[in-house]
Amino acid sequence: MLPKIIIAIDGFASCGKSTLAKQLAARLQYIYVDSGAMYRAVMLYFLEHAIDYNNIAAVEKGLQEAKITFQFNSQSRTNEVCLNGRNVEREIREMRISQKVSELSKIKEVRQAMVRIQMEIGKEKGIVMDGRDIGTVVFPHAELKIFLTADFEERVRRRFEDLKIRGIAATREEIAQNLHERDMIDTTRKESPLVKASDAVEINNTHLTPDEQLALIHNMTLGRIGSPKTTA
């Protein structure tokens, strides 16, 4: 049996991290975890319970009350996030969450709570996790680290199309503004900023199809675990 490894995928919003991670995990028969969905679920809980995330005592209480788990969807073959037992996969993708989640993710207590859960999930390896600080903070010793980038206009286009498919209303202007703000917050926050790990492989996927990207990184993975490479 081939050894299982940890694959950490970091990058900016709307670079296709989740798409890649889901596909790669399915092909490898690994566990997929969308770390960003965890922060979004916490943000949803805070909004629903009118928790002031500038009040650290209220934040800590909310973190204890908001139970984040994952539920396997047999149709999509992916794990979907649940909040206190309720599947919130669609709700957490709404613009009201996107517009606020980066502010929430700056909070030290929130990041520490999420990182603890993520580290626990990865103890047995055989996991693909995507986010902003997976290769730098959560799994600094991951066997394979990928840092995804894409041109800004392409990222706007991808988010617009994704939201349209989900039936979530948003203009391109709203999306562009949201991505600009999230980029700035993600890269400048004091707690676990978005940076490329020194040993990560950087890939600009602006002109790659999902299948091309998957084939490229799947072969990288096979190289790390000592299995013969495959073709797309």
C-alpha positions as CSV (number, residue, x, y, z in Angstrom):
1,M,0.0,0.0,0.0
2,L,1.3,3.4,-1.0
3,P,1.9,5.9,1.9
4,K,-0.7,8.6,2.4
5,I,0.5,12.2,2.4
6,I,-0.9,15.7,3.2
7,I,-1.5,18.0,0.3
8,A,-1.9,21.7,1.1
9,I,-3.4,24.0,-1.5
10,D,-3.2,27.8,-0.8
11,G,-4.0,30.8,-2.9
12,F,-6.2,33.8,-3.5
13,A,-10.0,33.7,-3.6
14,S,-11.5,32.3,-6.8
15,C,-8.3,30.7,-8.1
16,G,-10.0,27.4,-8.2
17,K,-8.5,25.9,-5.1
18,S,-11.7,24.1,-4.0
19,T,-12.3,22.7,-7.5
20,L,-8.8,21.3,-7.7
21,A,-8.8,20.0,-4.1
22,K,-12.1,18.2,-4.6
23,Q,-11.0,16.6,-7.8
24,L,-7.6,15.6,-6.5
25,A,-9.1,14.1,-3.3
26,A,-11.6,12.1,-5.3
27,R,-8.9,10.7,-7.7
28,L,-6.6,9.8,-4.8
29,Q,-9.5,8.6,-2.6
30,Y,-8.3,11.1,0.1
31,I,-10.4,13.2,2.4
32,Y,-11.1,16.7,1.2
33,V,-11.5,19.6,3.6
34,D,-12.5,23.2,2.5
35,S,-11.0,25.2,5.3
36,G,-12.6,28.4,4.0
37,A,-16.0,26.8,4.4
38,M,-15.3,26.5,8.2
39,Y,-14.7,30.2,8.5
40,R,-17.8,30.9,6.4
41,A,-19.9,28.7,8.7
42,V,-18.7,30.5,11.8
43,M,-19.5,33.8,10.0
44,L,-23.0,32.6,9.3
45,Y,-23.5,31.6,13.0
46,F,-22.3,35.0,14.1
47,L,-24.6,36.8,11.8
48,E,-27.6,34.6,12.8
49,H,-26.9,35.2,16.5
50,A,-26.0,38.9,16.2
51,I,-22.5,38.2,17.7
52,D,-20.3,41.3,17.7
53,Y,-16.9,39.9,16.5
54,N,-15.2,42.9,18.0
55,N,-16.2,41.6,21.4
56,I,-13.7,38.8,22.1
57,A,-15.7,37.4,25.0
58,A,-18.7,37.0,22.7
59,V,-16.4,35.6,19.9
60,E,-15.0,32.9,22.3
61,K,-18.5,32.0,23.4
62,G,-19.8,31.8,19.8
63,L,-16.9,29.5,18.8
64,Q,-17.8,27.1,21.6
65,E,-21.4,27.1,20.4
66,A,-20.8,26.8,16.7
67,K,-20.1,23.2,16.0
68,I,-18.5,22.7,12.5
69,T,-18.6,19.3,10.9
70,F,-18.5,17.8,7.4
71,Q,-21.1,15.6,5.8
72,F,-20.3,13.4,2.7
73,N,-22.6,14.1,-0.3
74,S,-22.8,10.9,-2.2
75,Q,-24.1,12.6,-5.4
76,S,-21.3,15.2,-5.6
77,R,-18.8,12.8,-3.9
78,T,-17.5,15.7,-1.7
79,N,-17.7,16.7,1.9
80,E,-20.1,19.6,2.7
81,V,-20.0,21.8,5.7
82,C,-22.6,21.6,8.5
83,L,-23.3,24.0,11.3
84,N,-24.6,22.4,14.4
85,G,-25.9,19.5,12.3
86,R,-27.4,21.6,9.6
87,N,-26.1,21.5,6.1
88,V,-25.2,25.2,5.2
89,E,-23.1,24.6,2.1
90,R,-25.3,26.9,-0.1
91,E,-25.9,29.6,2.5
92,I,-22.2,30.2,3.3
93,R,-21.5,31.0,-0.4
94,E,-23.9,34.0,-0.4
95,M,-22.4,37.5,-0.8
96,R,-23.4,38.5,2.7
97,I,-20.9,35.9,4.0
98,S,-18.2,36.7,1.3
99,Q,-18.3,40.4,2.2
100,K,-17.6,39.8,5.9
101,V,-15.6,36.5,6.3
102,S,-12.2,38.0,5.7
103,E,-12.7,40.4,8.6
104,L,-13.7,37.5,10.8
105,S,-10.7,35.5,9.7
106,K,-8.4,38.2,11.0
107,I,-9.4,37.4,14.6
108,K,-6.7,35.4,16.4
109,E,-9.2,33.4,18.5
110,V,-11.1,32.4,15.4
111,R,-8.0,31.3,13.5
112,Q,-6.7,29.4,16.4
113,A,-9.9,27.5,16.9
114,M,-10.2,26.6,13.2
115,V,-6.5,25.5,13.0
116,R,-6.9,23.2,15.9
117,I,-9.8,21.4,14.2
118,Q,-7.9,21.3,10.9
119,M,-4.8,19.8,12.5
120,E,-6.9,17.1,14.2
121,I,-8.5,16.2,10.9
122,G,-5.1,15.8,9.2
123,K,-3.5,13.5,11.9
124,E,-4.1,10.4,9.8
125,K,-2.9,12.0,6.6
126,G,-4.5,11.1,3.3
127,I,-6.0,14.5,3.1
128,V,-6.3,17.4,0.6
129,M,-7.0,20.8,2.3
130,D,-7.3,24.2,0.7
131,G,-7.2,27.6,2.2
132,R,-4.9,30.6,2.9
133,D,-2.5,29.3,5.6
134,I,-2.6,25.5,5.1
135,G,1.0,25.1,3.9
136,T,2.4,27.8,6.3
137,V,0.5,27.3,9.5
138,V,-1.8,24.3,9.6
139,F,0.5,21.8,7.9
140,P,3.9,23.3,7.6
141,H,5.4,19.8,7.0
142,A,2.9,18.8,4.3
143,E,4.6,16.6,1.7
144,L,3.1,18.6,-1.2
145,K,2.3,22.3,-1.1
146,I,0.6,24.1,-4.0
147,F,0.2,27.9,-4.3
148,L,-2.4,28.8,-6.9
149,T,-2.7,32.1,-8.6
150,A,-4.7,33.5,-11.6
151,D,-5.2,36.8,-13.3
152,F,-7.6,39.1,-11.4
153,E,-10.2,39.4,-14.2
154,E,-10.2,35.7,-14.6
155,R,-10.9,35.3,-10.9
156,V,-13.8,37.7,-11.2
157,R,-15.2,35.8,-14.1
158,R,-14.9,32.5,-12.3
159,R,-16.7,33.8,-9.2
160,F,-19.5,35.4,-11.2
161,E,-20.1,32.1,-13.1
162,D,-20.0,30.1,-9.9
163,L,-22.5,32.3,-8.2
164,K,-24.8,32.2,-11.2
165,I,-24.7,28.4,-11.3
166,R,-25.6,28.4,-7.6
167,G,-28.5,30.9,-8.2
168,I,-26.8,33.6,-6.0
169,A,-27.3,37.1,-7.3
170,A,-24.2,39.4,-7.6
171,T,-22.8,41.8,-10.2
172,R,-19.3,41.7,-11.6
173,E,-18.6,45.0,-9.9
174,E,-19.6,43.7,-6.5
175,I,-17.5,40.6,-7.0
176,A,-14.5,42.6,-8.1
177,Q,-14.7,44.9,-5.1
178,N,-15.1,42.0,-2.8
179,L,-12.1,40.2,-4.2
180,H,-10.0,43.3,-3.9
181,E,-10.9,43.7,-0.3
182,R,-10.4,40.1,0.5
183,D,-7.0,40.1,-1.1
184,M,-5.8,43.1,0.9
185,I,-7.1,41.6,4.2
186,D,-5.8,38.2,3.5
187,T,-2.3,39.4,2.7
188,T,-1.9,42.0,5.3
189,R,-3.6,40.6,8.4
190,K,-1.3,40.0,11.4
191,E,-2.6,36.5,12.1
192,S,-1.6,33.9,9.5
193,P,-1.5,36.1,6.4
194,L,-1.7,34.6,3.0
195,V,1.8,34.0,1.8
196,K,3.5,31.4,-0.4
197,A,5.3,28.8,1.6
198,S,9.0,28.7,0.7
199,D,8.7,25.1,-0.4
200,A,5.3,25.4,-2.3
201,V,5.0,25.0,-6.0
202,E,3.4,28.1,-7.5
203,I,1.0,27.5,-10.4
204,N,-0.8,30.2,-12.4
205,N,-3.8,28.5,-13.7
206,T,-5.3,31.4,-15.7
207,H,-5.0,29.5,-19.0
208,L,-5.3,25.9,-17.6
209,T,-8.5,23.9,-17.9
210,P,-9.6,22.1,-14.7
211,D,-8.6,18.8,-16.3
212,E,-5.1,20.1,-17.3
213,Q,-4.6,21.4,-13.8
214,L,-5.7,18.2,-12.2
215,A,-3.4,16.1,-14.4
216,L,-0.4,18.3,-13.6
217,I,-0.9,18.2,-9.8
218,H,-2.0,14.6,-9.7
219,N,1.4,13.7,-11.3
220,M,3.2,15.8,-8.8
221,T,1.4,13.9,-6.0
222,L,2.3,10.5,-7.5
223,G,5.9,11.6,-7.6
224,R,5.8,12.4,-3.9
225,I,4.3,9.1,-2.9
226,G,6.4,7.0,-5.3
227,S,3.8,5.9,-7.8
228,P,4.2,5.9,-11.6
229,K,2.8,9.1,-13.2
230,T,-0.3,9.0,-15.3
231,T,-1.6,10.9,-18.4
232,A,-4.7,13.2,-18.3
